[in-house]
Amino acid sequence: MSDFTNDHMILVILGAAVATYMTRIAGYVLLSVVSDIPPRAEAALNAIPAAVLTTLVAPAFYAGGWEGKLAIAAALLTGLRFKSPLPMIAVGWSVVMVCRYFIIG
């Protein structure tokens, strides 16, 4: 029997599935029970998108090349100007492609 089909592995997979489902549904259950969200909890919930974005961008900024850093800076400046994320994506992608094609190329 291989390592992927033994009983322990199946239990680990099922346990991870249950834990994932419980964390997904916990927010809905909590908000249905609590009528008022305390201001500190609301402030913490509002800070989550910025924290997630930082954890996605920071490794790419520090581990990437200079064209990635330039693209992130250009996307940041574009994001300050436009509300939609599509211009940010287009500008960041364009900067990387231009740098890689014309300069590194």
C-alpha positions as CSV (number, residue, x, y, z in Angstrom):
1,M,0.0,0.0,0.0
2,S,1.4,3.4,-0.9
3,D,1.9,6.3,1.5
4,F,-1.0,8.2,0.0
5,T,-3.7,5.6,0.6
6,N,-3.0,4.6,4.2
7,D,-5.5,5.3,6.9
8,H,-3.5,8.1,8.6
9,M,-3.3,10.1,5.4
10,I,-7.0,9.8,4.7
11,L,-7.7,11.0,8.2
12,V,-5.3,14.0,7.8
13,I,-7.0,15.0,4.5
14,L,-10.5,14.7,6.1
15,G,-9.4,16.6,9.1
16,A,-8.0,19.4,7.0
17,A,-11.2,19.5,5.0
18,V,-13.3,19.8,8.1
19,A,-11.0,22.5,9.6
20,T,-11.1,24.5,6.4
21,Y,-14.9,24.3,6.2
22,M,-15.3,25.3,9.8
23,T,-13.0,28.4,9.4
24,R,-15.0,29.3,6.3
25,I,-18.4,29.1,7.9
26,A,-17.4,30.5,11.3
27,G,-17.6,34.1,10.1
28,Y,-21.2,33.6,8.8
29,V,-22.3,31.9,12.0
30,L,-20.6,34.6,14.2
31,L,-22.2,37.5,12.2
32,S,-25.7,35.8,12.4
33,V,-25.4,35.5,16.2
34,V,-23.9,38.9,17.0
35,S,-26.0,41.9,16.1
36,D,-23.4,44.5,16.8
37,I,-19.8,44.2,15.9
38,P,-17.5,46.0,18.4
39,P,-15.5,48.9,16.9
40,R,-12.2,47.2,17.6
41,A,-13.3,44.0,15.9
42,E,-14.5,46.0,12.9
43,A,-11.2,47.8,12.7
44,A,-9.4,44.5,12.8
45,L,-11.6,43.1,10.0
46,N,-11.0,46.2,7.9
47,A,-7.3,45.8,8.2
48,I,-7.3,42.2,6.8
49,P,-7.2,43.1,3.1
50,A,-4.2,45.4,3.5
51,A,-2.4,42.6,5.5
52,V,-3.1,40.0,2.9
53,L,-2.0,42.3,0.1
54,T,1.3,43.0,1.9
55,T,2.0,39.3,2.4
56,L,1.5,38.8,-1.4
57,V,3.5,41.8,-2.6
58,A,6.4,41.9,-0.1
59,P,8.1,38.6,-1.1
60,A,7.8,39.5,-4.8
61,F,9.3,42.9,-4.1
62,Y,12.3,41.6,-2.2
63,A,13.0,38.4,-4.1
64,G,12.2,39.7,-7.6
65,G,14.4,41.5,-10.0
66,W,14.5,45.2,-10.6
67,E,11.8,44.9,-13.3
68,G,9.4,43.5,-10.6
69,K,10.2,46.3,-8.2
70,L,9.6,48.9,-11.0
71,A,6.3,47.2,-11.9
72,I,5.1,47.1,-8.3
73,A,6.0,50.8,-7.9
74,A,4.1,51.7,-11.1
75,A,1.1,49.6,-10.1
76,L,1.1,51.3,-6.7
77,L,1.1,54.8,-8.3
78,T,-1.7,53.6,-10.7
79,G,-3.7,52.3,-7.7
80,L,-3.5,55.7,-6.1
81,R,-5.1,57.2,-9.1
82,F,-7.8,54.6,-10.1
83,K,-10.3,52.7,-8.0
84,S,-10.5,49.6,-10.1
85,P,-7.7,47.0,-9.9
86,L,-7.7,46.4,-13.6
87,P,-5.5,49.5,-14.5
88,M,-3.0,48.4,-11.7
89,I,-2.7,44.9,-13.2
90,A,-2.4,46.3,-16.8
91,V,0.3,48.8,-15.8
92,G,2.3,46.3,-13.7
93,W,2.1,43.7,-16.4
94,S,3.1,46.1,-19.1
95,V,6.1,47.5,-17.2
96,V,7.4,43.9,-16.6
97,M,6.9,43.0,-20.3
98,V,8.5,46.1,-21.6
99,C,11.5,45.8,-19.3
100,R,12.0,42.1,-20.2
101,Y,11.5,42.5,-23.9
102,F,13.4,45.7,-24.6
103,I,16.0,46.0,-21.8
104,I,16.8,42.4,-20.6
105,G,15.8,40.9,-23.9
